[in-house]
Amino acid sequence: MVDMLIKNGLIVTMDKDRRIIANGSIAVEDGRIVSVKRGKAKTRSKPEEVIDARGKIVMPGLICSHTHLYGMLLRGAPLKIEPPTDFSQILQRIWWPMDEAMTREDAYASALISCLEFIKTGTTMFADTFSGPNAVTGVLDRIAAAVEQSGMRGIIAFEATERHTHAEGAKGTKENERFIRKVKKERMRRVQGMFSIHASFTVSDELFHHVREIASRYKVPITIHTSEGLVDLYHSLERFGKRTIERLNDEGLLAQDVVLAHCVQVNDDELAIIKKTGAKVAHNPMSNMLNAVGVAPVVKMLSMGITVGLGNDGYIFDGFENLRAAFLLHKVALRDPRVISPMEALEMATIRGAELYGLGNELGSIESGKLADIIIINPAIAPTPVCPESVVGHIVNTIDGDDVETVVVGGKVLMRKREMQTLDEAETVKVARKSAEKLWQKLGAIRRR
């Protein structure tokens, strides 16, 4: 029995043929798409819900390939610090003090508000890594609780690091393993676990080997920040006489289940290693600009057939802003307006994001058999015709997250006509602000009231 029918929409499928269907319909049954076609879908019985998408764009939900949900609590923070001059100082003066101030309830609050903003702007799945050396055991349960409450999908992990002690890295890895086992035992559908390693300059070879072994055992992805700033590259060269990717490869970490976040400071030899091993890349253009670390060679990656997804690194949560940044940044960096087509940018934000985490057969496009993660956009602001020939250009150049009208995950409506169905918006903001205020006080950004 068909549970949901979306009709009369301009469907951007993102399937292997990148079909765009005018006046199309999508039938959903038990959370999965059972039919995508032009015109009316034939159903044996009356669907429980019918959504008329006439004049609207229907497309797969956006996928954020790399984020830090807790970064939301730092938004606008008036930190009283000496302005950092490079990425290493940004870590030391901003992120690491914040990491150490975080509690489990801060993690929950940040996840809740992040899920709200993701849904409101059309993202239906994300991959998150949390870092908090004073809030390790059980913290992923709190993040998962927020994700479950929101109704969206999340792949979550604790970011193992040895910047203080080797024991710290072991404890973070144990939290990931505990949560992965819980996910499998409880058969959680919308939340998954993975292993996260901070970066090569805060991790030993022994931890690489351990994470590689247990990730293979549990058959889950590994993600690691890679060559984001020069500190990563210089550390590898000075300590090991190798570039970052060379070290990761020599230690046996790289494989098809590894997602490398950033990959800014990489050369052609390293790209060849990424291609050969099947590792994938999460590109974070807006964060890279914010931290002034440089521009990742994404154009070259794409020409080599390396799979590249799109993330926000905990900065701007509107996926359409990140999509547009990816579309524009490489043009100015290479002084070539031809690079990164609208379709390539859209691929990074949808189907490629699913492929990064081995979910290309389940998510990232609107196709029969896939999970029904769908967003409906009202392009009323478009000053020119929205038609099959122009719709991708409008998605990249015209549409913002605020234009997302309806969000569906697994056949369940999370937002209908801009009204949240799963989260109390006012209460979510209240929880986040309360947590952020306490955090800012710990960081000395504001005085205790």
Secondary structure, DSSP 4 states (H G I P E B T S, - for coil): ---EEEEEEEEE--STT--EEEEEEEEEETTEEEEEEESPPP-SS--SEEEE-TT-EEEEPEEEEEE-GGGGGGTT----SPPPSSHHHHIIIIIHHHHHH--HHHHHHHHHHHHHHHHHTTEEEEEEEE--TTS-TTHHHHHHHHHHHHT-EEEEEEEE--SS-HHHHHHHHHHHHHHHHHHHHHT-SSEEE-EEEEEGGG--HHHHHHHHHHHHHHT--EEEEES-SHHHHHHHHHHHSS-HHHHHHHTT--STTEEEEE--S--HHHHHHHHHHT-EEEE-HHHHHHTT-----HHHHHHHT--EEE--TTS---HHHHHHHHHHHHHHHHT-TTSS-HHHHHHHHTHHHHHHTT-TTTSSS--TTSB--EEEE--TT-SS---TTTHHHHHHHT--GGGEEEEEETTEEEEETTEESSS-HHHHHHHHHHHHHHHHHHTTSS---
